[in-house]
Amino acid sequence: MLRMKIALGADHAGFELKEAIKQKLAAQGVTVEDRGTDSTMSCDYPDFARKVAEEVAAHGADLGILVCSTGIGMSIAANKVPGIRAAKVDTEFEAARSREHNDANVLALGASVIDQPTAFKIIDKWLATQFAGGRHERRVEKIAAIEREDEGQAAKA
């Protein structure tokens, strides 16, 4: 059983996969905070990416998972939130590397790109993989430094 809390979000294109992921995670003992959407009616993915990313950044959830048609829009939107390292992933290899090397804290999946069994394998790999630290720690810190510089520039404007 996995003892963690995951914030989960999707737009209309990712709704069905999100619901399947929610059931899978709950069956594994994961606490899931569903941040929407709640149907296949057209909606805007940045709204859900922001909710999940802000929850993860504020440490209200351990990690986040986002689903849209390709995963691209969700990852772009989530990465606008300081402290978020969202990875758009299509393979188990990418899932492992995003955690090992980048300490990714949000996973973005494309419901039109991968099928449900593949999504489940990616999620399992992603959740089972830990950040390697070491030389990767320095690189992740450089990403955080860019965020701090950007925040400083915005404050001066």
Backbone torsions as a table, in degrees:
resi	resn	phi	psi	omega
1	MET	NA	138.7	179.3
2	LEU	-95.6	123.3	178.7
3	ARG	-99.5	90.5	178.5
4	MET	-159.5	168.3	177.4
5	LYS	-119.0	128.3	-178.7
6	ILE	-120.5	129.7	171.6
7	ALA	-87.8	131.4	-173.6
8	LEU	-126.1	133.7	179.0
9	GLY	-147.9	155.6	178.9
10	ALA	-157.8	158.6	168.5
11	ASP	-94.6	-170.4	-177.5
12	HIS	-60.2	-37.1	-178.7
13	ALA	-70.5	-25.9	-179.5
14	GLY	-101.7	1.0	-174.4
15	PHE	-54.8	-51.2	-175.5
16	GLU	-64.2	-41.9	177.7
17	LEU	-66.7	-38.7	177.1
18	LYS	-58.4	-44.0	-179.7
19	GLU	-62.8	-40.3	178.0
20	ALA	-66.4	-40.8	178.3
21	ILE	-63.2	-42.4	179.5
22	LYS	-58.0	-45.7	179.3
23	GLN	-64.5	-43.1	-179.8
24	LYS	-61.1	-48.8	-178.1
25	LEU	-64.6	-42.9	178.9
26	ALA	-60.5	-38.7	178.5
27	ALA	-65.8	-23.3	178.3
28	GLN	-89.8	1.9	179.3
29	GLY	87.5	11.6	179.3
30	VAL	-83.8	136.3	172.2
31	THR	-79.8	124.8	-177.4
32	VAL	-115.3	127.0	173.7
33	GLU	-104.2	105.2	-178.0
34	ASP	-83.4	115.0	-177.8
35	ARG	-101.5	16.5	174.2
36	GLY	97.4	174.7	-1.7
37	THR	-77.7	173.2	-177.2
38	ASP	-115.6	20.1	178.1
39	SER	-165.2	178.9	176.6
40	THR	-94.9	10.6	176.4
41	MET	-70.8	139.2	-176.9
42	SER	-52.6	133.8	179.5
43	CYS	-151.5	177.9	-174.3
44	ASP	-105.6	117.8	-175.8
45	TYR	-59.1	-32.8	-178.8
46	PRO	-59.9	-29.6	-180.0
47	ASP	-61.9	-41.6	-176.9
48	PHE	-81.4	-34.7	175.5
49	ALA	-61.1	-42.8	-178.9
50	ARG	-64.9	-45.3	179.9
51	LYS	-57.1	-48.7	-178.3
52	VAL	-66.8	-47.0	-177.6
53	ALA	-62.8	-42.8	179.3
54	GLU	-65.4	-36.0	177.7
55	GLU	-65.6	-42.5	178.4
56	VAL	-67.1	-45.4	-178.6
57	ALA	-61.5	-33.2	179.8
58	ALA	-86.1	4.0	-179.7
59	HIS	64.3	27.3	173.1
60	GLY	-81.9	-15.2	174.8
61	ALA	-141.2	150.2	179.4
62	ASP	-69.5	-42.5	-176.9
63	LEU	-147.9	168.9	177.2
64	GLY	-131.7	150.5	174.4
65	ILE	-130.9	131.1	-179.2
66	LEU	-124.9	144.9	179.7
67	VAL	-136.2	128.2	169.5
68	CYS	-137.4	-163.3	-177.4
69	SER	-63.1	-48.7	-178.3
70	THR	-112.0	-20.0	-173.7
71	GLY	89.5	-14.0	-176.0
72	ILE	-69.4	-52.6	-178.5
73	GLY	-60.0	-42.7	179.2
74	MET	-61.4	-43.9	-178.4
75	SER	-66.9	-39.2	178.3
76	ILE	-62.1	-49.0	-178.4
77	ALA	-64.2	-45.7	-178.7
78	ALA	-62.1	-37.5	-178.2
79	ASN	-70.2	-7.0	174.7
80	LYS	-78.1	-15.9	-179.8
81	VAL	-86.1	121.5	179.5
82	PRO	-54.5	137.0	179.8
83	GLY	91.9	-5.6	-178.9
84	ILE	-98.9	135.6	173.2
85	ARG	-125.2	85.6	-178.2
86	ALA	-88.9	133.7	-180.0
87	ALA	-117.7	125.7	174.1
88	LYS	-85.1	116.2	-169.6
89	VAL	-125.6	137.6	177.4
90	ASP	-120.6	-10.7	-176.5
91	THR	-136.3	161.3	175.9
92	GLU	-64.6	-36.4	177.7
93	PHE	-59.0	-48.0	178.5
94	GLU	-63.5	-37.6	178.4
95	ALA	-60.0	-48.3	180.0
96	ALA	-63.0	-46.8	-177.8
97	ARG	-64.9	-37.5	-178.7
98	SER	-62.6	-32.2	177.3
99	ARG	-83.7	-48.5	-176.4
100	GLU	-61.5	-46.8	-171.5
101	HIS	-97.7	-32.5	-172.7
102	ASN	-112.1	-4.3	-176.7
103	ASP	50.4	43.8	-179.7
104	ALA	-57.6	133.3	179.7
105	ASN	-112.4	-2.4	173.5
106	VAL	-136.1	133.2	178.1
107	LEU	-106.7	129.0	177.6
108	ALA	-114.3	127.5	-177.5
109	LEU	-121.2	151.0	178.1
110	GLY	-109.1	111.9	-178.2
111	ALA	-66.0	-22.1	177.3
112	SER	-92.0	-4.7	-175.4
113	VAL	-104.8	-38.9	-178.6
114	ILE	-124.3	152.2	177.6
115	ASP	-88.5	172.3	-175.9
116	GLN	-60.2	-46.8	178.7
117	PRO	-59.3	-38.1	177.9
118	THR	-66.8	-43.2	177.9
119	ALA	-57.9	-43.2	-179.5
120	PHE	-63.8	-40.8	178.3
121	LYS	-64.9	-41.5	178.8
122	ILE	-62.1	-46.8	-179.5
123	ILE	-61.8	-45.5	179.1
124	ASP	-58.5	-45.0	179.7
125	LYS	-64.8	-44.0	-178.2
126	TRP	-61.9	-45.1	-178.7
127	LEU	-71.3	-27.5	-177.8
128	ALA	-84.6	-13.1	-175.2
129	THR	-95.7	132.7	178.8
130	GLN	-101.9	156.1	175.4
131	PHE	-64.9	131.8	-176.4
132	ALA	-77.6	-21.5	-178.2
133	GLY	66.8	-143.2	179.0
134	GLY	57.6	-132.9	-177.7
135	ARG	-62.3	-24.4	179.9
136	HIS	-71.8	-29.2	177.9
137	GLU	-58.5	-44.1	179.8
138	ARG	-60.5	-39.9	-177.6
139	ARG	-71.3	-40.7	177.4
140	VAL	-65.5	-37.7	176.9
141	GLU	-63.6	-34.9	177.2
142	LYS	-65.4	-35.9	175.6
143	ILE	-63.3	-45.0	179.1
144	ALA	-62.6	-35.2	178.5
145	ALA	-65.0	-37.7	176.5
146	ILE	-61.1	-44.2	178.2
147	GLU	-59.5	-45.7	-179.0
148	ARG	-63.1	-39.9	177.8
149	GLU	-63.4	-42.5	178.8
150	ASP	-63.2	-40.7	178.3
151	GLU	-65.0	-38.4	177.8
152	GLY	-64.5	-40.1	178.5
153	GLN	-66.1	-39.5	-179.8
154	ALA	-66.2	-37.1	-179.7
155	ALA	-66.8	-32.1	179.9
156	LYS	-75.7	-24.5	-174.9
157	ALA	-72.6	NA	NA
